[in-house]
Amino acid sequence: MKGVSDPSLIRLNIGGKKFRTTLDTLTQREPDSMLAAMFSGRHTLCQDPEEGSVFLDRDGKHFRHILNWLRDGIVPFLSDIDLSELLREAEYYQLLGLIDGINDLLSKRKEDEEPQSELKRVDIIKCIQSEKVRLRGVNLCGLDLSKLDLSYVDFSYASLKSVFFSRANLQCAKFRDADAEGSIFHNATLRECEFTGANLRGALLAAANLQSANLQDACLVDCSFCGADLRSAHLQGADLTNANLEGANLEGANLKGAKLPNANLRSANLQRAYLRYVNLRDTLEGARLDGANLLGAIR
């Protein structure tokens, strides 16, 4: 069979599944596709001698969606798994419009699934103009709250994942049991803040001022405290596994019962720090320990 003449009916056998369509459907919407090239008349096609159908060695499960796209230009509403399978077929047939449509739909679904903040930055600014602001339990994921005066604000139990607090004034703010995983507190003022039981896994607190902050029992795994001021901070029972405290000032800090596996305390100031029964093995290169309480500490 040498090509197909318009407007002849086209019979297709896709992996054993039979379909009928027209030359216009196969060539007009996606003129640069493999299907359009196959039926352009320039190629010899594999035709069943009895049925006259053209055979393509592909899974025919989603080919009806391929044809519907070529007819209507609408991406079908399918599950993510079926869309991924359809995407693979679209890539094989080089249907660029369908490929873009599927990728856009999958991206939108992913965005819809991600937690969205219940408030915007402007809402927070309005809130903090009043006294005793309470945002307990509020979802603020991903908000940019950098450089704001958020002192004394109560964020307890709030969802604060990936929030930007860089250079914000958070003095005496409360983050009790808040989920602030991956949040950015770079150069923020956090003096006397309460983080008891908070989840700060992977948070960036480099150069932050955490003097006298309460971080008892907080999850500080993979946190960066490089150059942070943690003088007189309360870190009892905190999990500092893999935390980077290089160059941090921990003078007078209480680390009783803190977990420090693989933590980096190089060049940290631990003068007069309370380190009784803490495992400090392989963490103290160049650290200052003058006057530290190291009774029972493992070094």
HELIX and SHEET records of a PDB file:
HELIX    1   1 LEU A   23  THR A   27  1                                   5    
HELIX    2   2 MET A   34  MET A   38  1                                   5    
HELIX    3   3 PHE A   63  ASP A   72  1                                  10    
HELIX    4   4 ASP A   80  TYR A   93  1                                  14    
HELIX    5   5 LEU A   96  GLU A  113  1                                  18    
HELIX    6   6 ARG A  121  CYS A  127  1                                   7    
SHEET    1   A 3 LYS A  17  THR A  22  0                                        
SHEET    2   A 3 LEU A   9  ILE A  14 -1                                        
SHEET    3   A 3 VAL A  54  LEU A  56  1                                        
END                                                                             
